[in-house]
Amino acid sequence: MAYSVIIHIAGEPSVVGEIEELPKNTDTIITISNPRLRDGKDVHYIEPNVTKVIWPLNKVALIEILESEEEESLIGFVRE
């Protein structure tokens, strides 16, 4: 199952992409598929035809995991 994430890299704009599995405590890199800016535009320092990028985790300040559409439809608010 792929996870949609927002990667916050120190000194750079946030990058959105997909990862196959969440990083473990022992991991030193993270592989992002389909990297793009939050507004969907290309990342200025990555070539337009690149589909995967490997970043060292020591450059990553924060990883946000986005809710998938399946999870969103399973859990909802109940009004009585």
Summary of the structure (lengths in Angstrom):
residues: 80
radius of gyration: 14.5
end to end distance: 34.2
largest distance: 51.8
contacts: 163
relative contact order: 0.27
helix: 11%
strand: 40%
